[in-house]
Amino acid sequence: MDTQPSQHDDASTAGGLRTDTLVDSVFILLGLTAVQRVIGFVRAVLFCRWLEPEELGRWDMAFGFLVLAAPLAVLAVPGTFGRYLERFRQQGQLRAFLRRTTAACAATALPAVLLIYFGRRWFSQLIYGTPDRTDLVVLLAVSLCAVVAYNFTIELFTALRNVRLTAGLQMANSLLFAAVGIFLLLNRQCSASSVIVAYAAACLLTTTGALWWARCAWRTLPPAGNRLGHGQLWSKLAPFAGWILLINLLTNLFEIADRYMIVHFYPGTAAETIAQVGNYHSSRIVPLLLVSIAAMLGTMITPHLSYRWEAGQRGEVCTQLRLFLKLLATGLTAAGVAVMFAAPLLFGVAFKGKFSDGLLVLPWTLTYCIWFGISMVAQTYLWCAERARLASVALLIGLGVNVGLNLLLLPRMGLLGAVLATTAANFVALVLILSFNRMLGFHVDRGLWVVLAAPLSLCAGPSVAALLLLLIVMQAAAGELLLSAEEKRRLVEGWRHYRQRFWNLRLRRSVAEG
């Protein structure tokens, strides 16, 4: 008997809620993600061009706070949808599942919003280092509602495997944020408040469109089946949500800790401090684009590694991941070299020369963002081995390193000290993840260590980094220090395979046109 699910089954429309096939999902995700990244990059460049460093810093802190607060406000309940929604859907309990999780999120988000509103002077001190920006905190309290609702809908439609709709919503959100933000900055005022309002409006409008579609689909759902008890629901969701909440908290704190350290420990006035956050933001625009590329590639490679792992081919998992990490590190370093060569044009022309300190720390920002992206891919081995908690341990230790070094370096070296502390923290986290991988059977050879160290060359200037990268490529082609004979064989076979596919595609097109 054939037990494999058919493509038709995978793309079913059970209960009127359409799902997409895996192949459709990959192509949709790749296409729209690429467009989204372009839109996001252009938007970020324009914001840097129009906003003064102080206002850009205030927007950076506002966005970081929303990212940190949104999962806390709902106790990460929507994060459980991907794991458990399908189970309750197949049991005919989807209506009850959605009603109760929606009510739970509303019941926890409302007190969080009220807490921020009534504690606005304290939150202003926490976020901006001064109690005087309560106007921005009020905007953040209102915006949190929109962000929570948007995140809820994205998690919901992702769990329903409606990749087409999910990607469309994310694209719409990015476009609306850019359009409304540009309109407000040009016609209202060039301030952080305009950007916060634009982001909240984009989330609200996107969610409204999603709810209209969900309302139509809700009517087609079958009547409730077995009664869903509260104990039956929350005994499953609560422990899983707790782990997701912890992972989200550690990840977000690891990502934003340096800016909070700048706000509270930078040796200067509140205006000077927040301006340095703006400089820091300008230095992270392109590096974060590299992180997003690494994250997307990590998401794509994980199912393939998981398949090999479950098939008992753990040696193959090690070989594939090690080769992928080498190629990823080399590719990201090459992208970093290109960014360094283009940096004077970006900061001098596009940013109007307003962020000189951002240009100064750019090499270190590139270095640690490359390491962070590699870490996100390297930890897929821990996911395959079902030891994902060890990645949280690495983040926790890295967070401690970040805070400790910031306390030491920030008062003495200013923004550069904060970036050096973050660079050291990311290096520690990467080394720990690779060490945990080794404990579980992953072999880290000398070639991998060499390419992982290569991003440091960016701090010596683009010419030195380009020369080192050239030497690495030449050694990889001629010797076996960086790439083994087996790894070279795999690369050659892969190249031949895709070249043949390309020629076959051209041949079929020629025949069709002839």
N, C-alpha and C positions, 0 to 999 in steps of 0.2 A: 504494500500500500504506500502511496506517495504521501508523506507527511509534511512535505515542504509547503509553506503558505504560498499561494499564487499571487501574482501581481494584482489581480483583481481583488482578492481578499484584503491585501494590504492597503489598497486604496478604496476601501469600502466607505459607505456613507451611513453607517449605523446610526439610527436615531437622527438622521439629518445632519449629523456633524461629520463633515467630509474629512478624510485623512489622505495623506499623500504617500506614494511609494518612496522607498529609500533612494532610488535613483533620481526620482523627481526632486526629492528633498535636497540631494547634494547639488544638483544643477541650479536649483532656485537659490539655495544658500550662497553658492559661490558667486552667481551673477549679481544678486542684490547686495551682498556684502561688499563686493568691489565698488559698486556705485555708491553705497553708503559711506565707505571710507573716503571716497573723493569728495562727497558733499561735506562730510565732517571736517576734512582737512581745509577745504576752501572757507568754510564757516569760521574755523579756528583762526585762520590767517587774517580774515577780515576783522574779527573781534580784536585780535592783537593790534591790528593797524589803527583801529578807531578808538579803542579804550586806552586811557592812561594806565601806567603800571599799578596805581593804587586801586583803580576800579577793576582791572583785570584780576588783581589779587583777591579782591572781595568776591568776585564771581567764582574764582577757583575754590575758595574756602566754602562758599555757599553750595557749590555742586558736590564737593567732598562730603559736606555734612549731610546732604540729601541721600547720597549713596550709602553713607554709614547708617543713617537713621531709618531709612525705608524698611529694610528687613527686620530691624529691631522693633519697629512700630507694630508689625503684624506677627512677631515671634517666628518669622520664617515659615509660616504655614503654607503660603503658595509654593515654596520650594519643594514641598512634598508631592505636588501634583504629578510630576514626572514619574514618580515611583508607584503611587497608589491610585491615581484617578482611574486608570484602565481596569484595575481590579474591581472597583465599585461600579464601574460602567458595565462590565460583563455580568455583574450580579443584579443588574437592573436597579441600582441604587444611586444613579448619577444625580438625579434631581435632589435627593436628600443630601448627598455629599456636597453639592454646590451650595445649597441653601445654608448648611451649617458652617462650612468653611468661610463663606462670604460673611455671615453674621459674626463669626469669631474674629475675622480680620477687621470688620467695622467696629466691633466692641473693644478691640485693643488699640486701633489707630486713633479713635476719637480722644481717649485720654492722653495719648502721646502728643497730639496736636494742641490740646488744651494746656498741657504741661509746658510746651515750648512757648505758647502765647503768654501765659501768666508768669512764666519765668524768663521773659524775654531779656531782661537786663543781665541775668546770669549767663544765658546762652550767648548774648552779645559779647560778654567778656571771654567766654570760652572760645567762640568761633573767630572773633576779630581782635581780641586782646584789648578791648575797650567796651565799657557799658553803654556807649552813646549810639550804637548802631541798631537800636531796637526796631527801627523802620524796616531794615533788611530782615531781621529775625521774624517779624510779623509776616512778611512775604514768604519766608521759608516755612512757617507754620501752615499757611494756606497751600503753598506749593506741595508740601508733603502729602496732602490728601490726593492731589492729582498724580503724583509720582507713585504712591502706593496703588492706586487704582490701575495705572498703566502697567506696573510690574505684575499685578494680579492677572490682568488679561493676557499678557505675554506668556506667563507661566501656564495659564489655562490652555491656550491654543497650542502651545508647544507640547503640552501633555496629551492633547487630543490628536497630535501628529498632523495638524493642519499647517504644514510648513508654508504653504502658499500664502495663507492669511497672516501668519506670524511675521513672515518676511515683509509682507506688504505693510503691516502695521509699523514695523520698525523703520521701513523706508519712509512712510508717511510722517512718522514722528521726526525723523531727521530733516526732511524737507520743510515741515512746518516750523521746526525750531529755527532753521536757517532763515526762512522767509519772514516770520514774525520778528525774529531777533534783528535782522537787517532793517526791517521797517521801523521798529521802535528806536533803534540806534540813530537812524537818519532823521526821524521825524519827531521823536520825543526828547530823549537826552542820552548822551553817551555815558551810561553808568551801569553799575552792576545790577541795579534794580530793574532796568529794562531787560537785561539778559535773563534774570530770574523769572520775570513775568512771561517772557517768551518761552522759556523752557516749560513752565507750568501750563501755559496755554497749549503748547504742542502736546503735552501728555494728556490734558483734558480733552482736546479735540480728537486725538487718536482713540482714546478710551470710549468717547461717545460713539464714534463710528463702529468700534468693535462691539459695543453693547447693542447697537441697532441690529447688527448681524446676529449676535447671540440671542436676541429676543425672538427673531424669526426662527432660528434653529431650535430654541427652547420648546416652541409649540409642537415640533415634530418628534420630540423625545417620547419614548413609550412611557406609559404610566408606571409609577413606582412599583417595584417588585417586593422583595422581602423588606420588612421594616428594618431601618438602620438605627441601631441603638447608639447612644452617645458613647458608651463604654467600648462598643465594637469599633467605632470610628477613631476615637482619640487614643485608644491603646495602641493603635497602629501609627497614627500620625505624630503623636507627641514626642516619642523618643527620637524618631527620625528628624523631626523639625528641630529638636534640641541640638543634634549634631550639625545640621545645616546652619543653624544660627551661630554656633560656635565657629565653624569654618568661615562663614561670611564675616563674622566679627574680626577674626584674626587676619583674614585676607585684607579687609578694608582698613583696619588699623595699620597693618604693615605698609599699605599703599599710601596712607595719608599722614602717618605719624610725623614725618619730617616737616610738613607744613605747619602742623600744630606746634611743633617745637620752635619753628621760626617765629610764629606769632607770639609765643610766650617767653622766649629766651634770646631773641635777637637783640643785640645791644643798640637800641635806637628808639625813636618815638614810635607811636602806633602807626602814623602815616608812613614812616620809613620802613617799618616792619612789613606792613601789608604790601608796599611797593616791591619789596624783595620777593614776596610770594608771587606777585605779578611777573617779575623777572624769571622766577623759577618756572612758572607756567609756560612762558614763551619758549624756554629751553626744552620742554617736554612734549611739544606738539608733534614733531616728527618722530622722536623716539617712541612715543606711545602708539604711533601708527605701526611701527615695527613690532611692538608687543601684540597688537591686535592680529597682525598677520601670523605671528607664532602661535597665538591662541587658536586661531582658525585651523591652522595646520595640525595642531595637537588634537583638536576635536575630530578632525578627519581621520587621523591615524589610529586613534584609540580603538574603534571597533575592529580594525584589522588586527591589531596586536591582541585584543581580547579574544578574537576568533582563534588565533594561533595558540594562545595560552590554554583555552578550553580544549583544544585538540591535543594537548600534551606536548606541543612543539615549543617548549620554553627556551631552548637554545636558539631557535629561529627568532623568537621575540627579542632576545638579547642582541642578536646580530643585526636585525632590522632597525631596532631602536638606536643602537650605537652608530650605525651608518647614517641614519636620519639626523641624529644630533650633530654629527660632524658636518654634514651638508648644511644644516640649518645654521650652525654657528658661523661657518664660512660665508654663507649667503647674507646673514644679518650684518656681519662685519664689513662685507663689501658694500652693503647699503649704507652702513655708518660712514664709510670712507666717502661715498658720494654725497652724503649729507654734509660732511665737514667741508668739502670743496664748495658746496652751494651755500654754506652758512652765511658768508659775507653778503651775498645777494639777498637772502631771505631776511636777515636781520637789518641790513642797511637800507634796502629798498622797500620790501613788503611791510616790514615793521617800523619803517621810518626812523631807524636808529634809536628807538626809545628804550631798548632792552640790552644795554651793553653788558650788564652783569649776567643776563641770560646767555649771551654769546660766550662769556667767559667760562661758564660751567657746562656748556653744551657737550664737550667731549666726555665728561664724567657721567652726565645724564644719559648719553647714548650707551656708554659702557654698561651701566647698571640696568638699563632697560633691556639691552640684549641679553644679559644674564638672567633677568627676570623672565623673559620670553622663553629662554632655554629651560629654565626651571619648570615652567608650566608644561612643557613637553616631556621633560625627564620624569616628572612625577606620574606619568601614565603607567610606568612600570609598577608603581605602588598601587595604582588602581587595579591593574591586572592581578596583582598578588593579593588583593583585598586587604591592603594595609594602608589605606588612604589616611588613617589617623597620623601616620608618621610624617606626612606632609604638613599637617597642622603643627606638629612638634618643631619642624624646621622653621615654619613661619614664626612661631612663638619665640624661639631662640633668636632668630633674625630680628624680630621686633625689639627684644631686649638689647641687642647689639646696637640697633639704630638709636634708641632712646639714650643709652649710655654714652655713645660716641657723640651724639648731638649735644649732650650736656657738657662734654669736654671740649668739643671743637667749635661749636656755634658761637659762644661768646668771644673766642679768640680769632676766628677766621671768617665769621659772617656766613653768607650764603654758601660759599665754597665749602666751609666746614660741614654744613648740613648735607650737601650733596655727597661729600666724601663719606660721611657717616652712612648715608643710604646706600652708597656703592659697596661699602664694607658689609653692610647687612645683607644685601642681595648676594654677595659672594659667599658669605657664610651659609645662607639658606641653600644656595646651589650645591655647595660642597656637602652639606648635610643630606640633601635629597639623594645625591649620587652615592654617598656612604650608606644610606639606608638601602638603596638599590643593590649595592654590593653585598650587604648582609643577606639579601634575598636571592643572590645568585647572579646578579648583573656584573659583567666584567668591564671595567673602565681601563682602556689601554692608554699607552703614552700619547698616541695620536689624538685621542679625544681631549686629554689634558692640554695639549698644545693649542688646539683650535679654540678651546674654552678660554685660554689666556689671551688669545689674539685681540679681543676687543680693547684690552688695556692699551694697545698701541695707538688707539685714537687720541689718547691724551698727549702723545708726542707730536701730534700734528698730522694732517691728511697725507702729506708726502711720505712720512715715515711709515704710517699705517698702510698706505698703498704698496710701498716697497716690501714690507713684511708679508702682506697678503699675496703678492706675486711670488715670493719665495715659498710660501706655504703651498700654493697651487703647483709650482714647479716640483717641489719635493714630493707632493702627493702623486704626481704623474710619473716621476722617475724612480722614487724609492719606495720603501715599505714602512717608514717610520709613522706616517700619518694614515695611510690606507694600506691594508693588507692585500695580498693577492686575491683573496676571496672577495673582498669588498670591491676591488677593481673589476673583477669578473662580473659581479652583480651590476655595477654601473654600466659596463659595456653591453651586457645583455639587455638591460633596461633601455638604453639608448637605441639599440637595434630594434627592439620591440616597438617602441613608439615611432621610430622613423618608418618602420614598415607599415604601421597603422596609418601614418600620415600619407604615405604614397598610395596605399590601398584606397584611402578616402578620396584622394585626388583622382585616382583612376576611375572610381565609381562615378564621380561627378562628371568626368570627361565623357564616359559612356552615356550617362543620362542626358547630357547636353547634346551629344552627337546624335 
